[in-house]
Each structure stands twice: as C-alpha cells, then as structure tokens.
Amino acid sequence: MFAAMKKTFLLLLIVNCQLSIINSFAQNKAAENLNRLGVTHFDSLNYVAAINCFTKAISLDSANFEYYSNRAMSYFSMKQYPQALTDIDKALNLKKDFPGAYYLRGNIKDKSGDKEGAHKDFTKELIFNPGCFKCYYNIGNIYLEKKDYNLAIEMFAKCSSIEPTFSEAYNNSGITKYKMKDKTGACADWKKAFELGNKEAGKDLSRFCN
C-alpha cells in the first residue's frame, strides 16, 4: 500500500511539474505577443498603448530585459524621464551588455541634465557598439556645451567618419569652429551640412559666410 501511495505521489508530482512548465510556456508566449503588439503601437507613435502592452508583458515575464527596455523607450518618447530611467536600469540589471541600452540611458540622463552620467553611458555604449555614430555626436555636444571645443570637433569628426551623411555632425562642427574663430573651417562644415539637406546650416552659411 505504501509503495502504491508513493507511486501515486510521484505521478502527481510529475503532472504538476508538467502543468507548471506548460503554464510558464503559455505565459511567456503571451508576454511575447504583448511585446510585439507594444512595438507596433510604439512604431505608430501610440506610446500610451505601447506602455500598457509592455507593462502587461512584464507582469507575465518580469525576467525579460527587452520588455523593460521597450517600456523605457516609450517613457522616453513621452518625456517621462524618471520612469524611463527606472526601466532602463531594470533592463541593465537583467542584462548588462546588450547594444542600445547605454545609448538610451545616456539620452535619458542627458535630457534630465546629468551630462556627466550621459557622457559615461555614451562612452560605455561604444564598447558594445563601436559604430554608434550618435554616441560620438552626443558626446561632442556635451563638450560643446562645456566649451571644450577641440574635443567637441574631434567627436563630431568621428561621428562623420562613421556616418558621412549625418548632417547634424557637420553643422555642429561648424558652430564649434565658428566659436573658435575658424570661419573658414566653419563655413566648409556648414556647406557640407547644407548639401546634405540641413536647413539650419544653410541659414548660418547665408549669415556668416557670404
């Protein structure tokens, strides 16, 4: 009798484990579907709906870093920076080396006024993603605000070397050079930016280079 009870207990334990696995799989699948729907809403600029989907996905699978990262991006797009920072920190606690995370956190910190923290995060992003031309661009802007013009120009040049069609780097390089009294260099950069379609550079060309 004891042997029969033991066998029944083991069978129930196996069934419960199988049901638990099935339920976990179903929850993860539902979370994935909600995440995909959230991305669709995000791409349509419907950030509130996106956040709702990502929140539901997190409630089903709180160990998935991607859901926190996606919700952080949605909060960032709505300029809700404290919430965005909380979520991207959670994402990085779950996975510390995925491309884009430090770039996003750098942007959040930059918009929140934490320039030093932003600089560190943009620099860290470049370790995982050396082709992040906007990281160099953003670091250049931080140097420009600090009036560290030589380093700003260096960062804008690195940005342009990776993505030669990014007009903003040429435009801000022109602004930096003009502040350094290098009118020739500034006008050359503004001309390049204007040729790439940057209207602000065109205004500076007309104002300062004729």
C-alpha positions in Angstrom: 0.0 0.0 0.0 2.8 2.4 0.9 4.5 1.6 -2.4 1.3 2.4 -4.3 0.8 5.7 -2.4 4.4 6.6 -3.2 3.9 5.9 -6.9 0.7 8.0 -6.9 2.5 10.8 -5.2 5.3 10.7 -7.8 2.9 10.7 -10.6 1.0 13.7 -9.2 4.4 15.5 -8.8 5.3 14.8 -12.4 1.9 16.0 -13.6 2.2 19.2 -11.5 5.6 19.9 -12.9 4.4 19.4 -16.4 1.5 21.7 -15.9 3.8 24.3 -14.4 6.0 24.1 -17.4 3.0 24.4 -19.7 1.7 27.4 -17.8 5.1 29.0 -17.8 5.4 28.5 -21.6 1.9 29.9 -22.2 2.7 33.0 -20.1 5.9 33.6 -21.9 4.2 33.2 -25.2 1.5 35.7 -24.2 4.2 38.1 -23.0 6.0 37.9 -26.3 2.7 38.6 -28.2 2.0 41.6 -25.9 5.6 42.8 -26.5 5.1 42.6 -30.3 1.8 44.5 -30.1 3.6 47.1 -27.9 6.3 47.6 -30.6 3.5 48.0 -33.2 1.9 50.7 -31.1 5.3 52.4 -30.5 6.0 52.4 -34.2 2.6 54.1 -34.7 3.6 56.7 -32.0 0.8 55.4 -29.7 3.1 55.5 -26.7 0.4 55.1 -24.0 -0.9 51.9 -25.7 2.6 50.7 -26.1 3.3 51.2 -22.4 0.2 49.3 -21.4 1.3 46.3 -23.6 4.8 46.3 -22.2 3.5 46.6 -18.6 1.3 43.5 -19.2 4.2 41.7 -20.8 6.3 42.4 -17.7 3.6 41.2 -15.4 3.7 37.8 -17.2 7.5 37.6 -17.6 9.4 40.0 -15.3 12.8 38.5 -16.2 12.9 39.7 -19.8 15.1 42.7 -20.1 13.7 43.6 -23.5 10.3 44.5 -22.1 11.7 46.9 -19.7 13.9 48.4 -22.4 10.9 48.9 -24.7 8.9 50.5 -22.0 11.8 52.8 -21.1 11.9 53.9 -24.8 8.2 54.6 -24.7 8.5 56.6 -21.5 11.5 58.5 -23.0 9.4 59.3 -26.1 6.8 60.8 -23.8 9.5 62.8 -22.0 8.8 60.9 -18.8 12.4 60.6 -17.9 12.3 59.3 -14.3 10.1 56.4 -15.3 12.3 55.8 -18.4 15.5 55.8 -16.2 13.9 53.3 -13.7 13.0 50.9 -16.5 16.3 51.0 -18.4 18.2 50.4 -15.1 16.0 47.3 -14.5 16.8 46.2 -18.1 20.5 46.6 -17.4 20.3 44.7 -14.1 18.9 41.8 -16.1 21.4 42.0 -19.0 24.4 44.3 -18.9 25.8 44.1 -22.4 23.0 44.5 -24.9 23.6 47.1 -27.6 21.4 50.3 -27.4 20.8 50.2 -23.6 23.6 52.5 -22.6 22.8 54.8 -25.5 19.2 55.1 -24.3 20.2 55.6 -20.7 22.7 58.3 -21.9 20.0 60.1 -23.7 17.7 59.9 -20.7 20.4 61.3 -18.4 21.3 64.0 -21.0 17.6 65.2 -21.1 17.5 65.0 -17.3 20.5 67.3 -17.0 23.0 64.7 -15.9 25.7 65.5 -18.5 28.4 63.6 -16.8 26.3 60.5 -16.4 25.3 60.8 -20.1 28.9 61.0 -21.2 29.8 57.9 -19.3 26.9 55.9 -20.8 27.6 57.1 -24.3 31.2 56.0 -23.8 30.2 52.7 -22.5 27.8 52.1 -25.4 30.7 52.5 -27.7 32.4 49.4 -26.1 29.4 47.2 -27.1 28.6 49.1 -30.3 31.6 50.9 -31.8 29.5 52.0 -34.8 27.3 54.2 -32.7 27.9 57.4 -34.5 25.3 59.3 -32.5 27.2 58.4 -29.3 30.1 60.5 -30.7 27.7 63.2 -31.8 26.1 63.4 -28.4 29.5 63.4 -26.6 30.5 66.2 -29.0 27.5 68.2 -28.0 28.4 67.7 -24.3 31.9 69.0 -25.0 30.5 71.9 -27.0 28.3 72.9 -24.0 31.3 72.7 -21.8 33.2 74.9 -24.3 35.8 72.2 -24.7 35.9 72.9 -28.4 38.9 70.8 -29.5 37.3 67.6 -28.1 33.9 68.6 -29.5 35.4 68.8 -33.0 37.2 65.5 -32.5 33.9 63.8 -31.6 32.0 65.3 -34.5 34.7 64.2 -36.8 34.5 60.6 -35.5 30.7 60.7 -36.0 31.1 61.9 -39.6 33.7 59.2 -40.3 31.2 56.5 -39.3 28.2 58.1 -40.9 29.2 60.7 -43.6 25.5 61.6 -44.4 24.7 62.7 -40.9 24.4 66.4 -41.5 24.0 67.4 -37.8 27.6 66.5 -37.1 28.9 68.8 -39.8 26.5 71.6 -38.7 27.6 71.4 -35.0 31.2 71.1 -36.0 30.7 74.3 -38.0 29.2 76.0 -34.9 32.2 74.9 -32.8 34.7 76.1 -35.3 33.0 79.4 -35.6 33.2 79.8 -31.8 36.9 79.1 -32.2 37.2 82.0 -34.7 37.9 79.4 -37.5 35.5 81.0 -40.0 36.9 79.1 -43.0 36.5 75.7 -41.3 33.1 76.6 -40.0 31.9 77.6 -43.5 33.2 74.5 -45.0 31.4 72.3 -42.5 28.1 74.3 -42.9 28.4 74.0 -46.6 28.7 70.2 -46.3 25.8 70.1 -43.9 23.7 72.2 -46.2 24.5 69.9 -49.2 23.2 67.1 -47.0 19.9 68.9 -46.5 20.5 70.7 -43.2 18.4 73.9 -43.3 20.0 75.4 -40.2 23.4 75.1 -41.7 22.0 76.9 -44.8 21.0 79.8 -42.6 24.4 80.1 -41.0 26.0 79.9 -44.4 23.9 82.9 -45.6 24.5 84.8 -42.3 28.2 84.3 -41.8 29.9 83.0 -45.0 28.9 85.4 -47.7 
